[in-house]
Amino acid sequence: MNHDPITLADEAEERSAADALRAARTKDELVSLWWREADHFEGAARRRLQEVYADRLGQFTPLSRAG
C-alpha cells in the first residue's frame, strides 16, 4: 500500500471525479462534468474515468432515443 501523500491525493481526486460522473442526472450534466472534473487526468486514471463516463453515457442513450 502506497502512503505517499501526493499519490493519496491523486487517488482521492480521481475517486471524486468518478463519483461526480456517476452522479450526473442528465447527459448534458455528464458532459459538463467530464470537462470540469475528469478531462485533465492522464494515463491509467484517465482510462478508468473514461470507462465510468462511457458506462454512464450508455445509461442516458436509451432515454435520448425514446424522447
C-alpha positions in Angstrom: 0.0 0.0 0.0 1.4 3.4 -1.0 1.2 6.1 1.6 2.8 8.8 -0.4 0.7 12.0 0.2 0.8 13.0 -3.4 -0.4 9.6 -4.6 -3.1 9.5 -2.0 -4.3 13.0 -3.1 -4.3 11.9 -6.7 -6.3 8.8 -5.9 -8.8 10.9 -3.9 -9.1 13.4 -6.8 -9.8 10.5 -9.2 -12.4 9.0 -6.9 -14.1 12.3 -6.6 -14.2 12.8 -10.3 -15.6 9.3 -10.8 -18.2 9.9 -8.1 -19.3 13.1 -9.8 -19.6 11.4 -13.2 -21.7 8.6 -11.6 -24.0 11.2 -10.0 -24.8 13.0 -13.3 -28.5 13.3 -13.8 -28.5 14.2 -17.5 -26.3 13.6 -20.5 -25.6 17.4 -20.6 -24.5 17.4 -17.0 -22.3 14.3 -17.6 -20.5 16.1 -20.5 -20.0 19.2 -18.4 -18.7 17.2 -15.5 -16.3 15.4 -17.8 -14.7 18.6 -19.0 -14.7 20.1 -15.5 -13.7 17.1 -13.3 -12.0 14.5 -15.5 -10.5 15.7 -18.7 -7.2 16.7 -17.2 -6.3 13.2 -16.0 -3.7 11.2 -17.9 -2.7 7.6 -18.2 -4.4 4.8 -16.3 -6.5 7.3 -14.3 -7.9 8.8 -17.5 -8.7 5.4 -18.9 -10.6 4.4 -15.7 -12.5 7.7 -15.8 -13.3 7.1 -19.5 -14.8 3.8 -18.6 -17.0 5.4 -15.9 -18.0 8.1 -18.5 -18.9 5.5 -21.2 -20.9 3.4 -18.7 -22.9 6.4 -17.6 -23.3 7.8 -21.1 -24.8 4.4 -22.1 -27.4 4.8 -19.4 -28.6 8.0 -21.0 -28.6 6.7 -24.5 -31.9 4.8 -24.3 -33.5 7.8 -22.8 -32.5 10.1 -25.6 -33.8 7.6 -28.2 -37.2 7.4 -26.5 -37.9 11.1 -26.5 
